[in-house]
Each structure stands twice: as structure tokens, then as C-alpha cells.
Amino acid sequence: MNTKIFWIFGALQAASLGAIILVLFKALGTINGSAVIGSDTHLLRSVSFPLCHLIVQYIIYRK
């Protein structure tokens, strides 16, 4: 496996997934009229889930 290509596309995938989660929670807050979750939890989920996804992909595909 070419690790440079994996990290380039993996980082792009993780960034786009984080952006989608960020926009989703913003939209839910707008629809609801109030914040669905706190801004700190919002940011934590937008970063931690894509990062964990990237780590799991690396573990699976490193061989």
C-alpha cells in the first residue's frame, strides 16, 4: 500500500466527514431553534469521529 496516497485521501475523507457532521449539527440547531448539543461537544464530535475512522482505516489497510 502506498502510504502517501492513503494519508492524502484519508485526510481529505476525514476532513469532509468532519465538515458534514459540523454542518449537520448546525442545521439541527437551526431547525430546532436552540442548540441540540453544546458547542464544545459539537466540536469534539466533529473531530473525534473522523479521526477514529481514519485510525481504524489505517489499521485495517496497513497490510
C-alpha positions, 0 to 999 in steps of 0.5 A: 500500500502506498502510504502517501496516497492513503494519508492524502485521501484519508485526510481529505475523507476525514476532513469532509466527514468532519465538515458534514457532521459540523454542518449537520449539527448546525442545521439541527440547531437551526431547525430546532431553534436552540442548540441540540448539543453544546458547542464544545461537544459539537466540536469534539464530535466533529473531530473525534469521529473522523479521526477514529475512522481514519485510525481504524482505516489505517489499521485495517489497510496497513497490510 
